[in-house]
Amino acid sequence: MEENAARSGDNEALLQELVLRLLTYPGDPRTQNPRLLVGQLPEALPFDLPLPADCRLLGSLQRSASHIEVIFDSSLPEQEVIAFYQERMTAAGWQEE
């Protein structure tokens, strides 16, 4: 039984390492101590990130303190998700490039 638990932990660590290697590459200037966060946002986000009410947060890839990718699913159409962020981020003082 303990061997299966250890193997499960080993598999999880291997999966984390595999995903990080698939998503990052040596020499990428954005990547410093990357972290894969399953089902969560990084704790130290420098701003509040609004998420649509119906979304399912899959997780995030924190490449560094300033390079973070968030992945979620939403049943909203693409244009509604874009409108959601345009409205919320503009209200928070962000400007679209």
N, C-alpha and C positions, 0 to 999 in steps of 0.2 A: 504494500500500500504506500509506504513512504517513497519507494522507488518511483512509482507513478506520479506522485506529487512533485518529486524532484524533476522528473522528466518533463512534466507539465510546465514547471517554472523555467526549465532550460529551453523548452519550445517557445515560451513567451519571450524570453530574452533573445532567442535567435530570430523570431519574427520581428521584434523591434529593430534589431540590427539590420536585418534584410531590408525592411521598409525604408529605414534611414539611408541605407546605401543606394537603394533604387531612386530615392527622391533627391539625393544630394550627390555632389561629386567633388573630389579634391580640387582645390584651386578656385572654387566658387567664392568670390569675395563676400557674398551675403551670408555664408555659412560659417558659424563659429559655435561649437558645442551644440549641435542640433538636438532637439527633443521632440519626440512624437507623443502627443497627448491624446489618448483615445477617449472620446466622449466628453472632452472638456476644453476650455479655453486656458491659455496661460494665466497664471495668477497675477502677474505684474504687467497687465496691459496698461499702456499709458493713457488710455481713454476708455469710456464705456462703449462697448460694441453692442448696438441694438441687433436683436435677432427677430425675424418674423415670428409671430405667435405660434404658428403651426409647424415651425421647423423642427427637424430632428438633427441635433448636433452630432456629427460623426467624430469630430476631433479637430486637432490643429497640428501643424508642423511649425515649430519655432526654430527657425534657422539661426537666429541671433536675437538680441534684445529688440532690434528694430525691423526685423524681417520675419513676419508671421503670416501663415496662411491658415485660414479657417474653412473647414469643409462642412456643409450642412445640406440636408434635403428639405425641400419645401413643396407643398402641393400647389403653391401659387404659380401662375404663369410667369415666365421670365420677365416680361415687361413690368409686372406688378412688383416683383422683387427689386428690380432696378429703381422703380418709382419709390418704393419703400426706403431704399438707401439714399436716394437723392433728397428726399424730404427730410429724413432723420439727420443725415450728415450735414446738410446745409443748415438746419436748425442748430446744430452743434458748432457751427462756425467754419466748417470745412468748405473748400471751394473745389469745384470740378476742374480738372485740367483740360 
